[in-house]
Amino acid sequence: MAKNRALQAAARTQQDEFYTQTGDIERELGYYWEHFYGKKILCNCDDPFESKFFEYFATRFHLPLRLAKLTATCYAGSPIAQQQISLFEEDTPAPMRTPYCATLTELRDFNGDGRTDMNDAIWAMKNIPGALRKLKGDGDFRSPECVELLEDADVVVTNPPFSLLREYIALLMRYNKKFVIVGNINAVTYKDIFPLFMQNRMWFGYGFMGGNARFSIPSAEDPSKYKDYNHETGLVKFRNCCWFTNLEIKKRREKIFLYRRYDPAKYPKYDNYDAIEVSRVDDIPCDYDGVMGVPITFLQRYNPEQFEIVAFRKGSDGKDLVYTYNDVGGGGQNYVPIRPNPNTAAA
Ligand SMILES: C[S@@+](CC[C@H](N)C(=O)[O-])C[C@H]1O[C@@H](n2cnc3c(N)ncnc32)[C@H](O)[C@@H]1O
């Protein structure tokens, strides 16, 4: 691969180098085991020697998940690629390293140390023909060889580059893939992502503990540019990260408990949409079957059996939902029109 292509890739990834922590991965993925059992898992933004996603699946490969296959591909631009171990004789210094693909189809105590763990995965990659191979291109998840791997996979699990989230999700949709991925909460407001929530093709997973996602960053990076960098842990904290999925989870079937009663004096009508505004999700009235504008945080608790999303977060004039009530204005860009699901409203 041409050296300047690798450098371009490195420049592009600079804002994307955040590595998910084992605790966060374990906390979320534990809810999805039934969907992983016996399946082909793909981590397509992951250096297998660095990624805790790869480690999570490798260490559970045989028991309890009995995976059929685990594949990881890393990206040429990643500054951490192959820092752990030199795999190919002609390795060059980062970021010009060779992007590669790791594929495990079985995992057992290969190294004979009495247990099956990540060391056996590393042993397999170094010793089993085909378990580790160079990619032809730069490892971009959109490249033909990576798309081929995507087509073969049952479930995709990773933290994709923040800057390419839209494209990443579009690709998953195009290939009709099941997924659990880390993303930015604000993505739900995007014109191309919101409809996926509305059509029940994607929803929120459980989320990071207390809403705090912590990531490690490459050691060469200057941490002072991050407001929430902890010098003791070496981790950067983000409050706007979440998990997106299209796998069925119990959370999605939990109903929001409604206890308020509709009172026209308390729920103003929008000026530009035939709906009332409910400014807190907990204030959704239990006896109102019309359309209501609710804060977009509602999507975190959205149960499609209980409600349906009626439209993108705009009024009939294409502008944000707004109201004027007793000369006071309200509403705004972060309100979404919903209504009780007419098919299950009585339930
Ligand atoms: C947010 S980091 C997450 C890394 C790892 N999945 C984890 O969670 O620890 C995103 C990763 O995607 C890689 N990346 C950036 N652009 C990419 C692309 N076009 N295709 C594949 N991977 C890419 C970056 O190098 C980076 O390592």
The ligand as an SDF file (V2000), in Angstrom:
LIG
                    3D

 27 29  0  0  0  0  0  0  0  0999 V2000
  -13.2800    4.9330   18.3550 C   0  0  0  0  0  0  0  0  0  0  0  0
  -11.8920    3.9350   17.8820 S   0  0  0  0  0  0  0  0  0  0  0  0
  -12.3420    2.4140   18.5990 C   0  0  0  0  0  0  0  0  0  0  0  0
  -11.3140    1.3450   18.5100 C   0  0  0  0  0  0  0  0  0  0  0  0
  -11.7680   -0.0010   19.0410 C   0  0  0  0  0  0  0  0  0  0  0  0
  -12.8960   -0.4710   18.2420 N   0  0  0  0  0  0  0  0  0  0  0  0
  -12.1880    0.1200   20.4800 C   0  0  0  0  0  0  0  0  0  0  0  0
  -13.3660    0.2840   20.7240 O   0  0  0  0  0  0  0  0  0  0  0  0
  -11.3470    0.1030   21.3580 O   0  0  0  0  0  0  0  0  0  0  0  0
  -12.2420    3.7250   16.1720 C   0  0  0  0  0  0  0  0  0  0  0  0
  -11.2040    2.9310   15.4360 C   0  0  0  0  0  0  0  0  0  0  0  0
  -11.5550    2.8630   14.0720 O   0  0  0  0  0  0  0  0  0  0  0  0
  -10.3880    3.0140   13.2770 C   0  0  0  0  0  0  0  0  0  0  0  0
  -10.8090    3.6060   12.0140 N   0  0  0  0  0  0  0  0  0  0  0  0
  -10.8000    4.8950   11.6340 C   0  0  0  0  0  0  0  0  0  0  0  0
  -11.2550    5.0200   10.3780 N   0  0  0  0  0  0  0  0  0  0  0  0
  -11.5520    3.7780    9.9670 C   0  0  0  0  0  0  0  0  0  0  0  0
  -12.0570    3.2580    8.7500 C   0  0  0  0  0  0  0  0  0  0  0  0
  -12.3600    4.0520    7.7370 N   0  0  0  0  0  0  0  0  0  0  0  0
  -12.2440    1.9200    8.6650 N   0  0  0  0  0  0  0  0  0  0  0  0
  -11.9590    1.1010    9.6940 C   0  0  0  0  0  0  0  0  0  0  0  0
  -11.4790    1.5360   10.8710 N   0  0  0  0  0  0  0  0  0  0  0  0
  -11.2760    2.8710   11.0000 C   0  0  0  0  0  0  0  0  0  0  0  0
   -9.4890    3.9300   14.0660 C   0  0  0  0  0  0  0  0  0  0  0  0
   -8.1450    3.7250   13.7130 O   0  0  0  0  0  0  0  0  0  0  0  0
   -9.8170    3.5310   15.4980 C   0  0  0  0  0  0  0  0  0  0  0  0
   -8.9200    2.5870   15.9860 O   0  0  0  0  0  0  0  0  0  0  0  0
  1  2  1  0
  2  3  1  0
  2 10  1  0
  3  4  1  0
  4  5  1  0
  5  6  1  0
  5  7  1  0
  7  8  2  0
  7  9  1  0
 10 11  1  0
 11 12  1  0
 11 26  1  0
 12 13  1  0
 13 14  1  0
 13 24  1  0
 14 15  1  0
 14 23  1  0
 15 16  2  0
 16 17  1  0
 17 18  1  0
 17 23  2  0
 18 19  1  0
 18 20  2  0
 20 21  1  0
 21 22  2  0
 22 23  1  0
 24 25  1  0
 24 26  1  0
 26 27  1  0
M  CHG  2   2   1   9  -1
M  END
$$$$
